[in-house]
């Protein structure tokens, strides 16, 4: 199985991924700010609810990481997201504000392992994954003109092993 290694992203020299580590940290800085302002760890609190609203990670289809075979994986569901954020709330309230610590926080939860952590990372750095794939495809000549019998989506070859699902599809709008 293949999974993302956050530390490798920190040290990468691959142009498309040079900003990935900062992108992940920026996301966790937002979570930390919201949880720091929250007064309670439940959905009745505006700030906790706002953190929960952005802490959503489905499996990104088309990158073929983790354990999934045919069906899309579960990523983080509502229950696991809430559980992770409740723990994060306690940590923020204890004074820890280092975004690097929060990158690994999901691993300290039941039912969260490298597969779900990779889903989270893939969702956060999806634009970087797409840019890298586009560059490599161009270098290798993997284009619709060279492979007219294959299915492409937004200029990227779709994965035939996954039933031609949308390449790099996620239910999250990445900003």
PyMOL commands that set and color helices and strands:
alter all, ss='L'
color gray80, all
select helices_A, chain A and resi 6-11+15-17+20-37+46-54+78-93+99-108+114-124+126-140+160-162
alter helices_A, ss='H'
color red, helices_A
select strands_A, chain A and resi 152-153+156-157
alter strands_A, ss='S'
color yellow, strands_A
deselect
rebuild
show_as cartoon
